[in-house]
Amino acid sequence: MKLANTKDTYGWVSILLHWGVALTVFGMFGLGLYMVELTYYDAWYKGSLDLHKGAGILLAIAVVIRLLWKMLNPTPKALSHNKAEQFAGHAAHMVLYLLLAALFTTGYLISTADGRSIDVFGWFSVPASLTADNQESIAGDIHEWLAWGLIALVALHALAAVKHHVINRDSTLKRMIRPMK
C-alpha cells in the first residue's frame, strides 16, 4: 500500500486528501446555496449555519494538511509534454488554493463579525479577532463570488482530467483514483 507519493504516482494520503477536500467543497457549496434561502424562522436555519461554519474550519485544516503533505512529498511528473498544458495545470492548482484561502478568510470574517467565536461541533472554538462596520455584508458578498469562482474552476479542472483520460489517453485521472504501479 503506497501511502506517499513517488515521482510517478500519487499515494493514498494525497488521493484521500484530494477527494475529501473535493467532496467537502461540493457539500459546502450546496449547503451554502440552501442556507441563503432559509429565513430566521426555518427549523434548519441555525443548524445549517453551525454545520457550514464547523465544516469550513475543518476543511481549512484539511487544506493546510494537504499543503504540508504536498511540500513533504514529491509531485508526480506531468504526463503531458505540452508546456502550455503544464503551465495551465500548475496555475489552476495555485488559483484553487488561493480561492480556498480567500473563502476561508471571508467565511471567518462573516462568522465572527459580531465578535463571537466559531464553535466547531463542540470540539474547539476559533476566536473572533477582527470586527468592522458592515463586515458581514461585504465579506458575505465576496464569499459568494469566490464560491462561484471556485466551483467554476473545479469544473474546468474536472473537464481537464476527463480530457486527459478520453482524448490524451494518459493516466492523469487514473493516478488520482488509486496509486499506479
LOGU-546992 format. One record per atom (N, C-alpha, C): z, x, y; residue in one letter; atom name. Coordinates in nm, 3 decimals, padded with zeros to 5 digits. Each point is the difference from the previous one (the first is absolute). Layout:
! residues N
- up  east  north  residu  atome
- Z  X  Y  A  CA
...
//
This chain:
! residues 181
- up  east  north  residu  atome
- 00.000  00.085  -00.118  M  N
- 00.000  -00.085  00.118  M  CA
- 00.000  00.090  00.125  M  C
- -00.104  -00.011  00.079  K  N
- -00.015  00.082  00.120  K  CA
- 00.069  -00.069  00.118  K  C
- 00.113  00.054  00.043  L  N
- 00.068  -00.057  00.115  L  CA
- -00.057  00.054  00.131  L  C
- -00.027  00.131  00.003  A  N
- -00.047  00.065  00.121  A  CA
- -00.153  00.004  00.004  A  C
- -00.052  00.020  00.120  N  N
- -00.144  00.015  00.019  N  CA
- -00.046  00.137  -00.049  N  C
- -00.127  00.008  -00.031  T  N
- -00.064  00.129  -00.027  T  CA
- -00.117  00.010  00.097  T  C
- -00.075  00.109  -00.008  K  N
- -00.116  00.014  00.088  K  CA
- -00.112  -00.097  -00.038  K  C
- 00.011  -00.061  -00.119  D  N
- -00.104  -00.091  -00.047  D  CA
- 00.036  -00.147  -00.001  D  C
- 00.131  -00.032  -00.006  T  N
- 00.039  -00.141  -00.014  T  CA
- 00.136  -00.027  00.063  T  C
- 00.023  -00.127  00.027  Y  N
- 00.130  -00.043  00.051  Y  CA
- 00.094  -00.022  -00.118  Y  C
- 00.129  00.027  00.021  G  N
- 00.101  -00.025  -00.101  G  CA
- 00.057  -00.140  00.017  G  C
- 00.085  -00.039  -00.095  W  N
- 00.056  -00.135  00.002  W  CA
- 00.082  -00.030  00.125  W  C
- 00.071  00.098  00.053  V  N
- 00.081  -00.025  00.120  V  CA
- -00.090  -00.040  00.117  V  C
- -00.107  00.075  00.023  S  N
- -00.094  -00.033  00.109  S  CA
- -00.066  -00.135  -00.023  S  C
- -00.039  -00.026  -00.124  I  N
- -00.067  -00.126  -00.032  I  CA
- 00.093  -00.119  00.023  I  C
- 00.123  00.010  -00.048  L  N
- 00.095  -00.111  00.017  L  CA
- 00.039  -00.019  00.146  L  C
- 00.017  00.109  00.074  L  N
- 00.028  -00.013  00.143  L  CA
- -00.117  -00.063  00.073  L  C
- -00.123  00.041  -00.033  H  N
- -00.120  -00.056  00.063  H  CA
- -00.006  -00.151  -00.019  H  C
- 00.008  -00.045  -00.126  W  N
- -00.013  -00.143  -00.028  W  CA
- 00.123  -00.078  00.045  W  C
- 00.117  00.060  -00.006  G  N
- 00.121  -00.068  00.050  G  CA
- -00.010  -00.026  00.149  G  C
- -00.044  00.102  00.075  V  N
- -00.018  -00.018  00.145  V  CA
- -00.109  -00.102  00.027  V  C
- -00.113  00.010  -00.072  A  N
- -00.112  -00.092  00.022  A  CA
- 00.041  -00.145  -00.024  A  C
- 00.064  -00.025  -00.113  L  N
- 00.041  -00.138  -00.031  L  CA
- 00.104  -00.052  00.099  L  C
- 00.090  00.088  00.042  T  N
- 00.102  -00.042  00.098  T  CA
- -00.064  -00.029  00.134  T  C
- -00.099  00.080  00.041  V  N
- -00.071  -00.026  00.126  V  CA
- -00.066  -00.138  -00.004  V  C
- -00.068  -00.031  -00.110  F  N
- -00.063  -00.132  -00.011  F  CA
- 00.104  -00.112  00.002  F  C
- 00.110  00.021  -00.071  G  N
- 00.107  -00.100  00.000  G  CA
- 00.060  -00.019  00.138  G  C
- 00.023  00.110  00.071  M  N
- 00.056  -00.008  00.135  M  CA
- -00.097  -00.070  00.095  M  C
- -00.129  00.028  -00.015  F  N
- -00.100  -00.064  00.085  F  CA
- -00.001  -00.150  -00.024  F  C
- -00.002  -00.039  -00.127  G  N
- 00.002  -00.143  -00.033  G  CA
- 00.126  -00.068  00.049  G  C
- 00.114  00.065  -00.019  L  N
- 00.127  -00.057  00.047  L  CA
- 00.000  -00.010  00.152  L  C
- -00.056  00.102  00.066  G  N
- -00.008  -00.004  00.146  G  CA
- -00.084  -00.116  00.050  G  C
- -00.114  -00.024  -00.064  L  N
- -00.084  -00.114  00.039  L  CA
- 00.075  -00.132  -00.021  L  C
- 00.073  -00.009  -00.110  Y  N
- 00.077  -00.121  -00.031  Y  CA
- 00.114  -00.018  00.102  Y  C
- 00.070  00.108  00.030  M  N
- 00.117  -00.008  00.088  M  CA
- -00.032  -00.051  00.140  M  C
- -00.114  00.044  00.055  V  N
- -00.030  -00.037  00.138  V  CA
- -00.030  -00.149  00.015  V  C
- -00.025  -00.066  -00.111  E  N
- -00.025  -00.144  00.005  E  CA
- 00.129  -00.083  -00.012  E  C
- 00.111  00.066  -00.038  L  N
- 00.126  -00.071  -00.018  L  CA
- 00.066  -00.027  00.135  L  C
- 00.075  -00.109  00.005  T  N
- 00.081  -00.027  00.118  T  CA
- 00.145  00.031  -00.034  T  C
- 00.082  00.003  00.101  Y  N
- 00.142  00.031  -00.019  Y  CA
- 00.067  -00.093  -00.100  Y  C
- -00.049  -00.123  -00.011  Y  N
- 00.065  -00.100  -00.086  Y  CA
- -00.055  -00.002  -00.143  Y  C
- -00.101  00.082  -00.031  D  N
- -00.049  00.009  -00.138  D  CA
- 00.105  00.067  -00.088  D  C
- 00.012  -00.049  -00.122  A  N
- 00.102  00.050  -00.092  A  CA
- -00.017  00.150  -00.029  A  C
- -00.118  00.051  00.000  W  N
- -00.028  00.138  -00.038  W  CA
- -00.010  00.093  00.121  W  C
- 00.028  -00.052  00.120  Y  N
- -00.016  00.078  00.122  Y  CA
- 00.082  00.130  -00.003  Y  C
- 00.130  -00.010  -00.016  K  N
- 00.086  00.119  00.001  K  CA
- -00.024  00.086  -00.123  K  C
- -00.015  -00.061  -00.117  G  N
- -00.021  00.076  -00.122  G  CA
- -00.127  00.083  00.003  G  C
- -00.107  -00.056  00.055  S  N
- -00.126  00.075  00.006  S  CA
- 00.012  00.118  00.097  S  C
- 00.070  -00.020  00.111  L  N
- 00.021  00.110  00.095  L  CA
- 00.081  00.112  -00.064  L  C
- 00.109  -00.038  -00.066  D  N
- 00.086  00.100  -00.065  D  CA
- -00.077  00.076  -00.108  D  C
- -00.080  -00.072  -00.079  L  N
- -00.080  00.063  -00.104  L  CA
- -00.102  00.097  00.060  L  C
- -00.068  -00.044  00.106  H  N
- -00.102  00.083  00.064  H  CA
- 00.063  00.127  00.060  H  C
- 00.114  -00.015  00.066  K  N
- 00.066  00.116  00.061  K  CA
- 00.049  00.097  -00.107  K  C
- 00.070  -00.052  -00.100  G  N
- 00.053  00.086  -00.106  G  CA
- -00.109  00.071  -00.077  G  C
- -00.105  -00.074  -00.036  A  N
- -00.112  00.060  -00.072  A  CA
- -00.072  00.102  00.088  A  C
- -00.008  -00.026  00.129  G  N
- -00.064  00.095  00.092  G  CA
- 00.075  00.133  00.005  G  C
- 00.132  -00.005  00.003  I  N
- 00.079  00.123  00.001  I  CA
- -00.019  00.075  -00.132  I  C
- 00.004  -00.072  -00.113  L  N
- -00.021  00.065  -00.130  L  CA
- -00.141  00.057  -00.012  L  C
- -00.097  -00.071  00.055  L  N
- -00.138  00.051  00.000  L  CA
- -00.009  00.128  00.083  L  C
- 00.067  00.005  00.113  A  N
- 00.000  00.121  00.083  A  CA
- 00.059  00.117  -00.078  A  C
- 00.107  -00.025  -00.072  I  N
- 00.061  00.106  -00.082  I  CA
- -00.097  00.045  -00.109  I  C
- -00.067  -00.096  -00.065  A  N
- -00.097  00.034  -00.104  A  CA
- -00.115  00.083  00.056  A  C
- -00.045  -00.032  00.119  V  N
- -00.110  00.077  00.061  V  CA
- 00.046  00.142  00.032  V  C
- 00.123  00.015  00.047  V  N
- 00.053  00.135  00.026  V  CA
- 00.007  00.079  -00.131  V  C
- 00.049  -00.065  -00.106  I  N
- 00.004  00.066  -00.131  I  CA
- -00.141  00.037  -00.045  I  C
- -00.093  -00.091  00.022  R  N
- -00.139  00.028  -00.038  R  CA
- -00.056  00.119  00.076  R  C
- 00.028  00.009  00.129  L  N
- -00.047  00.114  00.079  L  CA
- 00.065  00.131  -00.045  L  C
- 00.130  -00.005  -00.030  L  N
- 00.068  00.120  -00.050  L  CA
- -00.060  00.043  -00.134  L  C
- -00.024  -00.098  -00.088  W  N
- -00.061  00.030  -00.130  W  CA
- -00.139  00.061  00.019  W  C
- -00.072  -00.054  00.097  K  N
- -00.136  00.051  00.029  K  CA
- 00.005  00.145  00.048  K  C
- 00.101  00.033  00.079  M  N
- 00.013  00.137  00.050  M  CA
- 00.042  00.097  -00.111  M  C
- 00.073  -00.049  -00.099  L  N
- 00.051  00.086  -00.106  L  CA
- -00.094  00.013  -00.120  L  C
- -00.107  -00.076  00.000  N  N
- -00.094  -00.001  -00.112  N  CA
- -00.139  00.032  00.048  N  C
- -00.081  00.060  -00.088  P  N
- -00.139  00.023  00.040  P  CA
- -00.074  -00.133  00.013  P  C
- -00.094  -00.004  00.091  T  N
- -00.088  -00.116  00.011  T  CA
- -00.121  00.027  -00.088  T  C
- -00.030  -00.090  -00.091  P  N
- -00.119  00.023  -00.084  P  CA
- -00.125  00.017  00.085  P  C
- -00.089  00.085  -00.048  K  N
- -00.121  00.029  00.077  K  CA
- -00.087  -00.125  00.012  K  C
- -00.070  -00.009  00.111  A  N
- -00.091  -00.111  00.022  A  CA
- -00.113  00.004  -00.102  A  C
- -00.039  -00.116  -00.047  L  N
- -00.109  -00.006  -00.098  L  CA
- -00.137  -00.010  00.068  L  C
- 00.000  -00.039  00.125  S  N
- -00.125  -00.006  00.076  S  CA
- -00.028  00.138  00.061  S  C
- -00.124  00.041  -00.002  H  N
- -00.039  00.127  00.062  H  CA
- -00.052  -00.022  00.141  H  C
- -00.005  -00.125  00.042  N  N
- -00.047  -00.035  00.133  N  CA
- 00.112  00.026  00.101  N  C
- -00.021  00.094  00.091  K  N
- 00.102  00.039  00.098  K  CA
- 00.039  -00.117  00.092  K  C
- -00.095  -00.085  00.036  A  N
- 00.030  -00.115  00.085  A  CA
- 00.092  -00.098  -00.073  A  C
- -00.026  -00.024  -00.129  E  N
- 00.086  -00.087  -00.079  E  CA
- 00.140  00.059  -00.014  E  C
- 00.007  00.129  -00.022  Q  N
- 00.131  00.066  -00.011  Q  CA
- 00.078  -00.014  00.130  Q  C
- -00.068  00.024  00.113  F  N
- 00.066  -00.014  00.130  F  CA
- 00.046  -00.144  00.022  F  C
- -00.088  -00.096  -00.031  A  N
- 00.035  -00.142  00.018  A  CA
- 00.121  -00.038  -00.086  A  C
- 00.002  00.051  -00.123  G  N
- 00.113  -00.028  -00.088  G  CA
- 00.130  00.056  00.054  G  C
- -00.001  00.124  00.046  H  N
- 00.121  00.060  00.057  H  CA
- 00.042  -00.073  00.128  H  C
- -00.096  -00.030  00.084  A  N
- 00.030  -00.070  00.126  A  CA
- 00.058  -00.138  -00.028  A  C
- -00.058  -00.073  -00.095  A  N
- 00.051  -00.133  -00.034  A  CA
- 00.144  00.007  -00.050  A  C
- 00.030  00.099  -00.083  H  N
- 00.137  00.014  -00.050  H  CA
- 00.097  00.030  00.115  H  C
- -00.041  00.087  00.091  M  N
- 00.087  00.032  00.114  M  CA
- 00.023  -00.124  00.086  M  C
- -00.104  -00.078  00.025  V  N
- 00.015  -00.121  00.081  V  CA
- 00.085  -00.102  -00.073  V  C
- -00.013  -00.011  -00.132  L  N
- 00.087  -00.090  -00.076  L  CA
- 00.147  00.036  00.021  L  C
- 00.033  00.128  -00.011  Y  N
- 00.138  00.043  00.020  Y  CA
- 00.046  -00.024  00.145  Y  C
- -00.088  00.024  00.097  L  N
- 00.035  -00.024  00.140  L  CA
- 00.023  -00.148  00.027  L  C
- -00.086  -00.086  -00.056  L  N
- 00.019  -00.144  00.016  L  CA
- 00.131  -00.045  -00.062  L  C
- 00.031  00.051  -00.119  L  N
- 00.127  -00.035  -00.063  L  CA
- 00.118  00.044  00.087  L  C
- -00.005  00.122  00.053  A  N
- 00.109  00.048  00.086  A  CA
- 00.014  -00.088  00.124  A  C
- -00.113  -00.038  00.059  A  N
- 00.004  -00.085  00.119  A  CA
- 00.054  -00.140  -00.035  A  C
- -00.038  -00.051  -00.117  L  N
- 00.053  -00.130  -00.045  L  CA
- 00.151  00.007  -00.021  L  C
- 00.047  00.108  -00.062  F  N
- 00.144  00.014  -00.021  F  CA
- 00.073  00.007  00.134  F  C
- -00.057  00.072  00.095  T  N
- 00.062  00.014  00.131  T  CA
- 00.004  -00.134  00.073  T  C
- -00.113  -00.070  00.005  T  N
- -00.001  -00.129  00.070  T  CA
- 00.086  -00.104  -00.072  T  C
- 00.000  00.003  -00.131  G  N
- 00.087  -00.091  -00.075  G  CA
- 00.146  00.025  00.031  G  C
- 00.037  00.127  00.009  Y  N
- 00.137  00.037  00.036  Y  CA
- 00.032  -00.051  00.141  Y  C
- -00.093  00.019  00.094  L  N
- 00.023  -00.043  00.138  L  CA
- 00.012  -00.152  00.011  L  C
- -00.077  -00.074  -00.078  I  N
- 00.011  -00.146  -00.001  I  CA
- 00.138  -00.040  -00.053  I  C
- 00.036  00.058  -00.113  S  N
- 00.121  -00.039  -00.072  S  CA
- 00.129  00.038  00.071  S  C
- -00.004  00.103  00.082  T  N
- 00.122  00.046  00.067  T  CA
- 00.001  -00.030  00.149  T  C
- -00.095  -00.079  00.046  A  N
- -00.010  -00.030  00.144  A  CA
- 00.127  -00.066  00.055  A  C
- 00.069  -00.075  -00.085  D  N
- 00.122  -00.067  00.045  D  CA
- 00.124  00.088  -00.015  D  C
- -00.018  00.126  -00.041  G  N
- 00.111  00.093  -00.013  G  CA
- 00.068  -00.001  -00.136  G  C
- -00.043  -00.091  -00.089  R  N
- 00.061  -00.005  -00.134  R  CA
- -00.072  00.094  -00.096  R  C
- 00.075  00.053  -00.095  S  N
- -00.058  00.088  -00.100  S  CA
- -00.081  -00.081  -00.102  S  C
- -00.078  00.070  -00.080  I  N
- -00.079  -00.063  -00.105  I  CA
- 00.077  00.015  -00.131  I  C
- 00.035  -00.111  -00.060  D  N
- 00.069  00.000  -00.129  D  CA
- -00.106  00.007  -00.110  D  C
- 00.016  00.096  -00.090  V  N
- -00.097  00.019  -00.108  V  CA
- 00.063  -00.051  -00.129  V  C
- -00.013  -00.131  -00.022  F  N
- 00.046  -00.067  -00.122  F  CA
- 00.147  00.024  -00.031  F  C
- 00.082  00.026  00.103  G  N
- 00.142  00.023  -00.020  G  CA
- 00.032  00.139  -00.053  G  C
- -00.102  00.084  -00.018  W  N
- 00.021  00.136  -00.053  W  CA
- 00.040  00.097  00.110  W  C
- -00.065  -00.010  00.114  F  N
- 00.029  00.085  00.116  F  CA
- -00.063  -00.066  00.123  F  C
- 00.037  00.051  00.117  S  N
- -00.055  -00.051  00.125  S  CA
- -00.064  00.113  00.078  S  C
- -00.104  -00.035  00.074  V  N
- -00.065  00.095  00.090  V  CA
- 00.038  -00.043  00.141  V  C
- 00.074  00.085  00.073  P  N
- 00.050  -00.041  00.131  P  CA
- -00.109  -00.014  00.105  P  C
- 00.026  -00.085  00.097  A  N
- -00.089  -00.016  00.114  A  CA
- 00.027  00.116  00.095  A  C
- -00.104  00.056  00.056  S  N
- 00.021  00.111  00.094  S  CA
- -00.073  -00.021  00.132  S  C
- -00.109  -00.073  -00.001  L  N
- -00.077  -00.023  00.121  L  CA
- -00.011  -00.149  00.028  L  C
- 00.030  -00.038  00.121  T  N
- -00.022  -00.139  00.041  T  CA
- -00.053  00.003  00.144  T  C
- -00.093  -00.090  00.026  A  N
- -00.060  -00.009  00.133  A  CA
- -00.042  -00.144  00.025  A  C
- -00.025  -00.032  00.127  D  N
- -00.048  -00.133  00.034  D  CA
- -00.135  -00.025  -00.066  D  C
- -00.017  -00.118  -00.058  N  N
- -00.126  -00.043  -00.059  N  CA
- -00.044  00.085  -00.120  N  C
- 00.093  00.079  -00.055  Q  N
- -00.030  00.091  -00.111  Q  CA
- -00.053  -00.075  -00.122  Q  C
- 00.065  -00.109  -00.035  E  N
- -00.038  -00.075  -00.120  E  CA
- -00.143  -00.054  00.012  E  C
- -00.034  -00.053  00.116  S  N
- -00.132  -00.059  00.021  S  CA
- -00.110  00.106  -00.001  S  C
- 00.020  00.108  00.073  I  N
- -00.101  00.105  00.008  I  CA
- -00.018  00.066  -00.137  I  C
- 00.111  00.038  -00.063  A  N
- -00.007  00.065  -00.131  A  CA
- -00.060  -00.096  -00.103  A  C
- 00.030  -00.130  00.014  G  N
- -00.054  -00.099  -00.093  G  CA
- -00.151  -00.010  00.008  G  C
- -00.052  -00.001  00.122  D  N
- -00.146  -00.005  00.017  D  CA
- -00.066  00.124  -00.058  D  C
- 00.057  00.116  00.027  I  N
- -00.055  00.126  -00.052  I  CA
- 00.009  00.002  -00.152  I  C
- 00.113  -00.045  -00.053  H  N
- 00.022  -00.004  -00.146  H  CA
- -00.107  -00.084  -00.070  H  C
- -00.031  -00.114  00.059  E  N
- -00.102  -00.087  -00.059  E  CA
- -00.137  00.068  -00.003  E  C
- -00.040  00.061  00.111  W  N
- -00.129  00.067  00.005  W  CA
- -00.005  00.119  -00.095  W  C
- 00.109  00.073  -00.008  L  N
- 00.006  00.113  -00.094  L  CA
- -00.013  -00.048  -00.145  L  C
- 00.065  -00.112  -00.031  A  N
- -00.005  -00.054  -00.136  A  CA
- -00.143  -00.038  -00.037  A  C
- -00.070  -00.067  00.091  W  N
- -00.140  -00.035  -00.027  W  CA
- -00.086  00.126  -00.014  W  C
- 00.025  00.100  00.085  G  N
- -00.073  00.126  -00.010  G  CA
- 00.026  00.070  -00.133  G  C
- 00.125  -00.001  -00.045  L  N
- 00.033  00.062  -00.128  L  CA
- -00.071  -00.071  -00.114  L  C
- 00.002  -00.131  00.000  I  N
- -00.066  -00.075  -00.108  I  CA
- -00.151  00.026  00.002  I  C
- -00.060  00.008  00.118  A  N
- -00.144  00.030  00.008  A  CA
- -00.030  00.139  -00.057  A  C
- 00.083  00.098  00.034  L  N
- -00.022  00.135  -00.050  L  CA
- 00.027  00.008  -00.150  L  C
- 00.099  -00.073  -00.049  V  N
- 00.026  -00.004  -00.144  V  CA
- -00.119  -00.061  -00.073  V  C
- -00.060  -00.103  00.057  A  N
- -00.118  -00.061  -00.061  A  CA
- -00.115  00.101  -00.006  A  C
- -00.020  00.075  00.108  L  N
- -00.103  00.104  00.002  L  CA
- 00.030  00.108  -00.104  L  C
- 00.126  00.036  -00.012  H  N
- 00.046  00.099  -00.099  H  CA
- -00.032  -00.049  -00.142  H  C
- 00.029  -00.126  -00.026  A  N
- -00.028  -00.058  -00.132  A  CA
- -00.151  -00.004  -00.027  A  C
- -00.077  -00.038  00.101  L  N
- -00.146  -00.002  -00.016  L  CA
- -00.055  00.140  -00.028  L  C
- 00.058  00.101  00.065  A  N
- -00.044  00.138  -00.025  A  CA
- 00.031  00.041  -00.144  A  C
- 00.116  -00.042  -00.051  A  N
- 00.035  00.031  -00.140  A  CA
- -00.097  -00.068  -00.096  A  C
- -00.035  -00.125  00.029  V  N
- -00.096  -00.072  -00.085  V  CA
- -00.137  00.066  00.009  V  C
- -00.040  00.043  00.120  K  N
- -00.128  00.070  00.018  K  CA
- -00.003  00.126  -00.085  K  C
- 00.109  00.076  00.001  H  N
- 00.006  00.120  -00.083  H  CA
- -00.013  -00.034  -00.148  H  C
- 00.060  -00.110  -00.041  H  N
- -00.002  -00.040  -00.141  H  CA
- -00.137  -00.053  -00.043  H  C
- -00.057  -00.087  00.082  V  N
- -00.124  -00.070  -00.038  V  CA
- -00.126  00.080  00.035  V  C
- -00.006  00.053  00.121  I  N
- -00.121  00.068  00.045  I  CA
- 00.001  00.148  -00.038  I  C
- 00.106  00.071  00.037  N  N
- 00.008  00.143  -00.030  N  CA
- 00.030  00.026  -00.149  N  C
- 00.062  -00.098  -00.064  R  N
- 00.040  00.012  -00.141  R  CA
- 00.089  00.122  -00.024  R  C
- 00.094  00.021  00.094  D  N
- 00.095  00.109  -00.019  D  CA
- 00.138  -00.058  -00.034  D  C
- 00.096  00.085  -00.017  S  N
- 00.133  -00.042  -00.047  S  CA
- 00.102  -00.020  00.112  S  C
- -00.046  -00.015  00.123  T  N
- 00.091  -00.016  00.113  T  CA
- 00.096  -00.117  -00.023  T  C
- -00.050  -00.115  -00.038  L  N
- 00.085  -00.116  -00.023  L  CA
- 00.082  00.015  -00.128  L  C
- -00.062  00.049  -00.105  K  N
- 00.067  00.013  -00.130  K  CA
- 00.123  00.091  00.009  K  C
- -00.010  00.107  00.078  R  N
- 00.114  00.094  00.004  R  CA
- 00.115  -00.052  00.086  R  C
- -00.021  -00.111  00.073  M  N
- 00.110  -00.063  00.071  M  CA
- 00.059  -00.115  -00.082  M  C
- -00.057  -00.025  -00.117  I  N
- 00.053  -00.101  -00.091  I  CA
- 00.086  00.066  -00.108  I  C
- -00.045  00.114  -00.048  R  N
- 00.077  00.077  -00.099  R  CA
- -00.041  00.146  00.010  R  C
- 00.091  00.091  -00.035  P  N
- -00.039  00.142  00.003  P  CA
- -00.116  00.027  -00.096  P  C
- -00.095  00.079  00.045  M  N
- -00.115  00.034  -00.081  M  CA
- 00.032  00.125  -00.082  M  C
- -00.070  00.015  -00.109  K  N
- 00.021  00.118  -00.086  K  CA
- -00.089  00.113  00.043  K  C
//
